[in-house]
Amino acid sequence: MVARRRKRAARDPEKGILSPPGYSAIPIKFSEKQQSSHYLYVREHKVREGTKSSWPQKRTLFVLNVPPYCTEECLSRLLSPCGPVQSVELQEKPDLAESPKEPKSKFFHPKPVPGFQVAYVVFQKPRGVSAALALKGPLLVSTESHPVKSGIHKWIRDYADSVPDPEALRVEVDTFMETYDEKMAEEEAKAKEEEGVPDEEGWVKVTRRGRRPVLPRTEAASLRVLEREKRKRARKELLNFYAWQHRETKMEHLAHLRKKFQEDKQRIELMRAQRKFRPY
């Protein structure tokens, strides 16, 4: 049966397109010169009942098998006849996170995935998803009005895009730091309010805020600490490492005790001779 289906698909490519269950196939071509088509497999993005998703329901199209030369801009242009596209995001694999994600930065982002990707296309209206599922092709990625660079031209463009604008980078970093400082200030104020306040079960959260603040170390103090640690480490190096060193250390300690005992004995005899010895 599988062999017959494959033969039938090869004979009639418009009606016999093989696609995963639940997906619709959309043929695309890089340009008019390309003879064979590449297929995008699309379906409506759905999650289980009671599960939160960062993508809006009934307006999100999930796309599989996105080729490397198809960027977010190209995908948005290919699907724009179905309806106004709100956003397009390419990922290495499907997103399983339930919490909403933070907006991406154009300066601080991971390296692009070199292979095939998946995409989430969000339309402004739900009818855009149904129109995309019924879309027929083949669709052209690179046209005269919207050419897509490839090969050495694409590498040159990627290198030019990798050099950030210093002023725009400074503005984004300042904005991020302001947001971070506000967040830390809110957390500190909240922790200060909850300090010493028992919870519903009567437990009091212990924090480190009650400790005396430590003064910052100067460079001279740091050098003194490092020198002291160095001398301490030098004294401990190879101390009683060998058995003969251990024996000699014991013998020196016993000789020191004997010497001290004799000195104490002589001092007691001298005090007796002077009649200043009063043991009681």
Secondary structure, DSSP 8 states (H G I E B T S, - for coil): -HHHHHHHHHH-TTT-----TT-EEEEEESSTT--S-EEEEEEE----TT---SS-TTSEEEEEEE-TT--HHHHHHHHGGGS-EEEEEEESS-----S------SSS-----SS-EEEEEEESSTHHHHHHHT--S-EESS-SSS----THHHHHHHHHHHS--HHHHHHHHHHHHHHHHHHHHHHHHHHHHHTT---TTS-----STTS-------HHHHHHHHHHHHHHHHHHTTTT-SHHHHHHHHHHHHHHHHHHHHHHHHHHHHHHHTT-----
